[in-house]
Amino acid sequence: MAQRSRSLAQLLGYSEDARLLIVNADDFGMCHAENVATVEGLESGAYCCATVMVPCPWFHDVVEFARRAPHADLGVHLTQTSEWTTYKWGPVLGSAAVPSLVDAGGFFYNDVPPVYANARLDEVERESRAQIDRALAAGIDVTHLDSHMGTLQLDVNYHDLYVRIAADYRLPIRMANRAWMHDIGMGRIGALADRLNVLSPDHLWVGGPGQPDDTARYWTALFDQLKPGVNELYVHAGADMPEGHAITQTWAQRVADHRFFNAPSTRTLLDERRVVRIGYRQVRDLQRQLHSC
């Protein structure tokens, strides 16, 4: 496979200076209000793709959507945490099968540090593969992988596992750019991804607006910073419904982000900057084509 001295955009057939953008909707399947907004954004073209939280209660609603829209660009949002106080989920394998991944209530831990402090890596692997397998068995044409709350990306051993799982399923992944990985001591992970033919965006933009009133300014400024190559940013979409408000006080930001990205004016902003939007399906197909050569 070609080394990453060529940008992913070039591998996809675009010019060296082309700026491509993947807008991924994270947390698809987390709850009904998340699903309503994500489906609306996928159908309108606001989101290029989305990643599914297989362990969550509203996963089966995603499955029904995938049946209605078989060409939807859907990946798996590999999940090892359950962060909300009153709305919880646990492993698809069941807590007895992967006991190191759960708290006293049988749910995933509420943050990443307790995962690292308690989880066995072999159980993380079994559960991660089970989530992908369940999505595939449900008929979802999985196009990519990423990691809920970054659990599989913030520790070198977890990131190593993440890349190897992606290679086995022949899927691209969300991953930070090589320079940043090198700076945080994970340079070998980029080399591993190249060796195992796992593609990832050239540039990953992490974070979001600090408050709803800052939403338009924040994302517009980020659009101006997009670099040549494939850029990825992620959004947590939310519909303005009582369910979402009951889950977290930060729901207003999810609503604001969804309204911004779903607005026709946002597409105009990207068009004015000559930003080309793509999905992960193109990246997956390229990865599999290169892997077969």
Buried (B, 14 or more C-beta within 10 A) or exposed (E): BEEBEEBBBBBBEBEEEBBBBBBBBBBBBBBBBBBBBBBBBBBEEBBBBBBBBBBBBBBEBBBEBBEEEEEBBBBBBBBBBBBEEEBBBBBBBEBEEBBBBBBEEBBBBBEBEEBBEEBEEEBBBBBBBBBBBBBEEBEBBBBBBBBBBBBBBBBBEBBBBBBBBBBEBBBBBBBBBBEBBBEEEBBBBBBBBBEBBBBBBBBBBEEBBEEBEBBBEBBEEBBEEBBBBBBBBBBBBBBBBEBBBBBBEEBBBBBBBBBBBBBEEBBEBBEEEEBBBBBBBBBBEBBBEEBEE
